[in-house]
């Protein structure tokens, strides 16, 4: 508490000594004049930020057309702080909406966005509790303010609490500047803390730029990095969903010998639709040089992909390994809305030479809600 009280006094008086912005001092002074109660302020939100009321908010999504615009209000950013003994103890942020009238409130009114952001970033740098963490979001929402360099300083300060640093890393990733991607790469390379590095990977995945993609790919391919973090990078690369990302992951699969990474790549590729990964996955399933476990995983993830029935049927007819055929039966059972999958399961149940495989097909037909499956099983029983 001594450090927090010292910071509160500095915000009120010390900023003058170092030539801090006048408006930011005014915010600090006016907050410092309140011993107990609430302090409110409002400021303009950056483009793309809007609020739904009741605490809901959206960033970078203002749906509109020539005829219609949604009811999500484009600001202002509204911050309320609870003050005890002259020190902020709690901070909440809202976008849009209206303030309710309260007797214990000091309303600073509409403040310049830059000065409000500077004040809030000061809280983030010096308050070790939720006030410091919660001050980052409204600062990042301020109109026409570049905050990622300040957030980078917070994120790279090992003396700051982990939750505050993670919050800073997250909001760096929401900035569109290439410099933000570079600093996230620096954090990923230099941090010794797993959670900070994992947060940097996620932030890079949210930063829509060629630079962030390059950083993530280099990290995923680096053999000197930890397997667990490389898996996270591979997962987020799989969310890109384009052919270029798919090709990178397919090449990485061939280059790595680590089974766990290969499994993660198979999963990530299965999440990319309409880029030809179904055929590639089934190629892995058919490859006798691959381990049985990886071949089985390739079949499983293909089965989770819609409209892959024809490829699964073809592979079943070519496959001789009973264990893999069993996995193919399960994969076909996941193609619930495809009549061809149902027909193949009935064909297996009716005439496959392997009794156990016939039984597996009948089991999965029995789990189906399709009337044809029920009629087919009833006919088998009555024969």
C-alpha positions as semicolon CSV with decimal commas, in nm:
position;residue;x (nm);y (nm);z (nm)
1;X;0,000;0,000;0,000
2;X;0,295;0,235;0,071
3;X;0,406;0,209;-0,293
4;X;0,054;0,277;-0,417
5;X;0,016;0,582;-0,191
6;X;0,352;0,709;-0,311
7;X;0,239;0,667;-0,672
8;X;-0,086;0,853;-0,599
9;X;0,113;1,146;-0,455
10;X;0,347;1,139;-0,753
11;X;0,056;1,154;-0,994
12;X;-0,074;1,462;-0,815
13;X;0,253;1,654;-0,764
14;X;0,554;1,478;-0,906
15;X;0,445;1,488;-1,269
16;X;0,483;1,867;-1,266
17;X;0,848;1,833;-1,170
18;X;0,927;1,620;-1,476
19;X;0,721;1,822;-1,719
20;X;0,435;1,574;-1,772
21;X;0,136;1,670;-1,990
22;X;-0,083;1,928;-1,822
23;X;-0,410;1,750;-1,894
24;X;-0,278;1,422;-1,753
25;X;-0,173;1,608;-1,437
26;X;-0,519;1,758;-1,415
27;X;-0,676;1,411;-1,423
28;X;-0,442;1,293;-1,150
29;X;-0,499;1,605;-0,940
30;X;-0,875;1,581;-0,966
31;X;-0,870;1,212;-0,882
32;X;-0,642;1,286;-0,588
33;X;-0,890;1,539;-0,449
34;X;-1,147;1,263;-0,395
35;X;-1,088;1,086;-0,065
36;X;-1,370;0,834;-0,088
37;X;-1,626;0,775;-0,362
38;X;-1,626;0,733;-0,738
39;X;-1,460;0,924;-1,020
40;X;-1,586;0,905;-1,375
41;X;-1,445;1,023;-1,704
42;X;-1,529;0,977;-2,069
43;X;-1,322;1,005;-2,386
44;X;-1,347;0,928;-2,758
45;X;-1,311;0,565;-2,869
46;X;-1,092;0,466;-3,159
47;X;-1,242;0,366;-3,492
48;X;-1,407;0,023;-3,493
49;X;-1,484;0,012;-3,120
50;X;-1,843;0,001;-3,005
51;X;-2,047;-0,105;-2,703
52;X;-2,361;-0,313;-2,674
53;X;-2,464;-0,198;-2,330
54;X;-2,468;-0,409;-2,013
55;X;-2,090;-0,428;-2,029
56;X;-2,078;-0,591;-2,374
57;X;-1,831;-0,449;-2,622
58;X;-1,690;-0,519;-2,966
59;X;-1,356;-0,419;-3,114
60;X;-1,304;-0,364;-3,488
61;X;-1,651;-0,482;-3,588
62;X;-1,896;-0,208;-3,686
63;X;-2,144;-0,394;-3,907
64;X;-2,322;-0,167;-4,150
65;X;-2,463;-0,145;-4,501
66;X;-2,600;0,134;-4,720
67;X;-2,938;0,086;-4,552
68;X;-2,861;-0,025;-4,198
69;X;-2,623;0,017;-3,908
70;X;-2,642;-0,187;-3,590
71;X;-2,718;-0,044;-3,248
72;X;-2,365;-0,095;-3,114
73;X;-2,261;0,252;-2,999
74;X;-1,927;0,382;-3,121
75;X;-1,817;0,528;-2,789
76;X;-1,739;0,711;-2,587
77;X;-1,514;0,507;-2,360
78;X;-1,645;0,546;-2,005
79;X;-1,422;0,476;-1,705
80;X;-1,531;0,474;-1,342
81;X;-1,285;0,436;-1,054
82;X;-1,367;0,363;-0,692
83;X;-1,153;0,569;-0,458
84;X;-1,061;0,488;-0,099
85;X;-0,841;0,722;0,104
86;X;-0,750;0,905;-0,215
87;X;-0,630;0,592;-0,399
88;X;-0,806;0,407;-0,687
89;X;-0,905;0,060;-0,567
90;X;-1,123;-0,058;-0,856
91;X;-1,176;0,038;-1,221
92;X;-1,452;-0,052;-1,468
93;X;-1,484;0,037;-1,836
94;X;-1,792;0,071;-2,056
95;X;-1,834;0,166;-2,420
96;X;-2,127;0,389;-2,510
97;X;-2,440;0,394;-2,299
98;X;-2,522;0,655;-2,039
99;X;-2,407;0,723;-1,686
100;X;-2,657;0,679;-1,406
101;X;-2,692;0,960;-1,156
102;X;-2,525;0,884;-0,821
103;X;-2,466;1,108;-0,520
104;X;-2,111;0,984;-0,453
105;X;-1,965;1,051;-0,798
106;X;-1,717;1,309;-0,920
107;X;-1,759;1,330;-1,298
108;X;-1,457;1,470;-1,481
109;X;-1,664;1,491;-1,799
110;X;-1,525;1,444;-2,148
111;X;-1,146;1,428;-2,142
112;X;-0,900;1,439;-2,435
113;X;-0,835;1,078;-2,538
114;X;-0,457;1,111;-2,538
115;X;-0,437;1,251;-2,185
116;X;-0,683;0,992;-2,057
117;X;-0,475;0,713;-2,212
118;X;-0,154;0,851;-2,057
119;X;-0,314;0,863;-1,713
120;X;-0,449;0,508;-1,745
121;X;-0,115;0,375;-1,867
122;X;0,042;0,535;-1,561
123;X;-0,193;0,329;-1,345
124;X;-0,099;0,017;-1,543
125;X;0,271;0,080;-1,487
126;X;0,251;0,142;-1,114
127;X;-0,050;-0,030;-0,959
128;X;0,010;-0,397;-0,886
129;X;-0,353;-0,505;-0,836
130;X;-0,661;-0,520;-1,058
131;X;-0,651;-0,144;-1,106
132;X;-0,327;-0,178;-1,300
133;X;-0,458;-0,466;-1,511
134;X;-0,800;-0,311;-1,576
135;X;-0,652;0,025;-1,681
136;X;-0,495;-0,126;-1,994
137;X;-0,815;-0,197;-2,185
138;X;-0,957;0,158;-2,180
139;X;-0,613;0,301;-2,265
140;X;-0,601;0,075;-2,571
141;X;-0,947;0,195;-2,676
142;X;-0,854;0,565;-2,682
143;X;-0,901;0,744;-3,014
144;X;-0,594;0,833;-3,224
145;X;-0,346;0,713;-2,961
146;X;-0,062;0,467;-3,026
147;X;-0,021;0,276;-2,701
148;X;0,174;-0,034;-2,804
149;X;0,521;0,115;-2,721
150;X;0,402;0,187;-2,366
151;X;0,243;-0,156;-2,344
152;X;0,569;-0,311;-2,463
153;X;0,752;-0,142;-2,178
154;X;0,501;-0,285;-1,931
155;X;0,510;-0,632;-2,088
156;X;0,889;-0,648;-2,077
157;X;0,917;-0,525;-1,719
158;X;0,982;-0,840;-1,517
159;X;0,896;-0,659;-1,194
160;X;0,534;-0,609;-1,297
161;X;0,269;-0,870;-1,200
162;X;0,217;-1,148;-1,453
163;X;-0,154;-1,070;-1,514
164;X;-0,076;-0,709;-1,599
165;X;0,203;-0,807;-1,835
166;X;-0,019;-1,064;-2,009
167;X;-0,289;-0,803;-2,054
168;X;-0,033;-0,566;-2,206
169;X;0,086;-0,836;-2,448
170;X;-0,271;-0,910;-2,556
171;X;-0,346;-0,550;-2,647
172;X;-0,018;-0,508;-2,833
173;X;-0,154;-0,776;-3,064
174;X;-0,466;-0,572;-3,134
175;X;-0,263;-0,289;-3,290
176;X;-0,223;-0,301;-3,669
177;X;0,126;-0,147;-3,677
178;X;0,407;-0,375;-3,798
179;X;0,613;-0,243;-3,508
180;X;0,369;-0,414;-3,273
181;X;0,440;-0,747;-3,446
182;X;0,814;-0,689;-3,411
183;X;0,791;-0,618;-3,038
184;X;0,579;-0,930;-2,989
185;X;0,854;-1,124;-3,165
186;X;1,108;-0,970;-2,928
187;X;0,896;-1,069;-2,627
188;X;0,865;-1,422;-2,763
189;X;1,241;-1,448;-2,810
190;X;1,356;-1,282;-2,488
191;X;1,103;-1,368;-2,218
192;X;1,190;-1,645;-1,977
193;X;0,830;-1,695;-1,863
194;X;0,621;-1,957;-2,037
195;X;0,289;-1,776;-1,986
196;X;0,421;-1,452;-2,134
197;X;0,560;-1,634;-2,436
198;X;0,233;-1,823;-2,485
199;X;0,043;-1,495;-2,468
200;X;0,281;-1,347;-2,726
201;X;0,207;-1,637;-2,960
202;X;-0,165;-1,576;-2,926
203;X;-0,120;-1,200;-2,974
204;X;0,080;-1,263;-3,292
205;X;-0,200;-1,485;-3,421
206;X;-0,441;-1,195;-3,375
207;X;-0,214;-0,943;-3,546
208;X;-0,323;-0,948;-3,909
209;X;0,004;-0,883;-4,089
210;X;0,265;-1,062;-4,298
211;X;0,524;-0,981;-4,034
212;X;0,335;-1,158;-3,754
213;X;0,281;-1,463;-3,976
214;X;0,653;-1,480;-4,051
215;X;0,741;-1,460;-3,682
216;X;0,497;-1,739;-3,595
217;X;0,618;-1,965;-3,875
218;X;0,983;-1,919;-3,784
219;X;0,900;-2,003;-3,425
220;X;0,696;-2,312;-3,515
221;X;0,983;-2,443;-3,727
222;X;1,257;-2,375;-3,472
223;X;1,394;-2,693;-3,317
224;X;1,552;-2,500;-3,031
225;X;1,215;-2,386;-2,896
226;X;1,001;-2,585;-2,654
227;X;0,768;-2,841;-2,806
228;X;0,469;-2,712;-2,610
229;X;0,508;-2,356;-2,737
230;X;0,571;-2,474;-3,091
231;X;0,244;-2,667;-3,069
232;X;0,063;-2,346;-2,973
233;X;0,214;-2,165;-3,272
234;X;0,110;-2,451;-3,501
235;X;-0,242;-2,442;-3,362
236;X;-0,284;-2,071;-3,435
237;X;-0,127;-2,102;-3,778
238;X;-0,396;-2,360;-3,848
239;X;-0,661;-2,097;-3,785
240;X;-0,544;-1,890;-4,084
241;X;-0,729;-2,120;-4,322
242;X;-0,552;-2,030;-4,648
243;X;-0,354;-2,240;-4,893
244;X;-0,024;-2,072;-4,809
245;X;-0,060;-2,160;-4,440
246;X;-0,163;-2,516;-4,528
247;X;0,141;-2,562;-4,749
248;X;0,369;-2,438;-4,472
249;X;0,223;-2,686;-4,224
250;X;0,238;-2,976;-4,469
251;X;0,606;-2,903;-4,531
252;X;0,670;-2,871;-4,159
253;X;0,510;-3,212;-4,105
254;X;0,761;-3,370;-4,343
255;X;1,055;-3,189;-4,184
256;X;0,986;-3,274;-3,820
257;X;1,042;-3,609;-3,654
258;X;0,857;-3,530;-3,331
259;X;0,538;-3,732;-3,307
260;X;0,352;-3,483;-3,086
261;X;0,421;-3,199;-3,328
262;X;0,309;-3,414;-3,618
263;X;-0,019;-3,485;-3,439
264;X;-0,072;-3,113;-3,379
265;X;-0,007;-3,042;-3,746
266;X;-0,260;-3,306;-3,850
267;X;-0,519;-3,141;-3,628
268;X;-0,441;-2,792;-3,755
269;X;-0,466;-2,902;-4,117
270;X;-0,801;-3,067;-4,047
271;X;-0,934;-2,730;-3,933
272;X;-0,854;-2,570;-4,270
273;X;-1,148;-2,625;-4,501
274;X;-1,150;-2,598;-4,880
275;X;-0,772;-2,600;-4,929
276;X;-0,730;-2,966;-5,025
277;X;-0,618;-3,104;-4,690
278;X;-0,857;-3,401;-4,691
279;X;-0,664;-3,572;-4,968
280;X;-0,334;-3,491;-4,799
281;X;-0,453;-3,635;-4,466
282;X;-0,569;-3,953;-4,632
283;X;-0,231;-3,972;-4,803
284;X;-0,076;-3,987;-4,457
285;X;-0,327;-4,257;-4,360
286;X;-0,225;-4,461;-4,665
287;X;0,149;-4,422;-4,612
288;X;0,295;-4,745;-4,473
289;X;0,608;-4,551;-4,372
290;X;0,409;-4,351;-4,117
291;X;0,348;-4,478;-3,765
292;X;0,018;-4,652;-3,701
293;X;-0,080;-4,385;-3,448
294;X;-0,032;-4,101;-3,694
295;X;-0,219;-4,287;-3,968
296;X;-0,509;-4,342;-3,728
297;X;-0,509;-3,973;-3,628
298;X;-0,514;-3,869;-3,992
299;X;-0,823;-4,086;-4,050
300;X;-0,992;-3,951;-3,737
301;X;-0,947;-3,585;-3,833
302;X;-1,059;-3,651;-4,189
303;X;-1,379;-3,793;-4,044
304;X;-1,440;-3,465;-3,865
305;X;-1,427;-3,281;-4,197
306;X;-1,762;-3,242;-4,378
307;X;-1,799;-3,380;-4,731
308;X;-1,508;-3,622;-4,709
309;X;-1,716;-3,938;-4,753
310;X;-1,602;-4,025;-5,106
311;X;-1,236;-4,017;-4,999
312;X;-1,307;-4,228;-4,690
313;X;-1,499;-4,488;-4,890
314;X;-1,223;-4,511;-5,147
315;X;-0,959;-4,557;-4,878
316;X;-1,164;-4,825;-4,702
317;X;-1,188;-5,023;-5,026
318;X;-0,811;-5,000;-5,076
319;X;-0,708;-5,058;-4,715
320;X;-0,622;-5,407;-4,587
321;X;-0,520;-5,329;-4,229
322;X;-0,810;-5,419;-3,997
323;X;-0,722;-5,159;-3,734
324;X;-0,720;-4,878;-3,989
325;X;-1,040;-5,006;-4,145
326;X;-1,201;-4,988;-3,802
327;X;-1,096;-4,623;-3,777
328;X;-1,244;-4,563;-4,121
329;X;-1,576;-4,709;-4,007
330;X;-1,583;-4,463;-3,722
331;X;-1,489;-4,178;-3,956
332;X;-1,776;-4,272;-4,187
333;X;-2,013;-4,272;-3,890
334;X;-1,924;-3,904;-3,836
335;X;-2,050;-3,813;-4,184
336;X;-2,402;-3,820;-4,046
337;X;-2,576;-3,618;-4,315
338;X;-2,420;-3,791;-4,613
339;X;-2,631;-4,074;-4,763
340;X;-2,318;-4,222;-4,921
341;X;-2,164;-4,276;-4,577
342;X;-2,478;-4,452;-4,457
343;X;-2,480;-4,672;-4,764
344;X;-2,116;-4,770;-4,710
345;X;-2,174;-4,859;-4,344
346;X;-2,470;-5,077;-4,444
347;X;-2,259;-5,239;-4,715
348;X;-1,986;-5,321;-4,461
349;X;-2,240;-5,453;-4,209
350;X;-2,399;-5,666;-4,477
351;X;-2,101;-5,826;-4,640
352;X;-1,753;-5,744;-4,513
353;X;-1,547;-6,063;-4,475
354;X;-1,425;-5,950;-4,132
355;X;-1,687;-6,033;-3,870
356;X;-1,554;-5,779;-3,621
357;X;-1,570;-5,501;-3,878
358;X;-1,928;-5,598;-3,964
359;X;-2,007;-5,570;-3,594
360;X;-1,845;-5,225;-3,572
361;X;-2,047;-5,102;-3,868
362;X;-2,369;-5,233;-3,712
363;X;-2,281;-5,065;-3,382
364;X;-2,240;-4,724;-3,543
365;X;-2,551;-4,772;-3,753
366;X;-2,730;-4,836;-3,426
367;X;-2,611;-4,497;-3,297
368;X;-2,760;-4,320;-3,598
369;X;-3,096;-4,147;-3,589
370;X;-3,142;-4,210;-3,958
371;X;-3,457;-4,413;-4,024
372;X;-3,280;-4,610;-4,297
373;X;-3,030;-4,741;-4,043
374;X;-3,308;-4,859;-3,813
375;X;-3,488;-5,031;-4,100
376;X;-3,166;-5,193;-4,218
377;X;-3,080;-5,332;-3,873
378;X;-3,434;-5,457;-3,823
379;X;-3,414;-5,639;-4,157
380;X;-3,083;-5,802;-4,056
381;X;-3,230;-5,922;-3,727
382;X;-3,540;-6,068;-3,894
383;X;-3,348;-6,269;-4,150
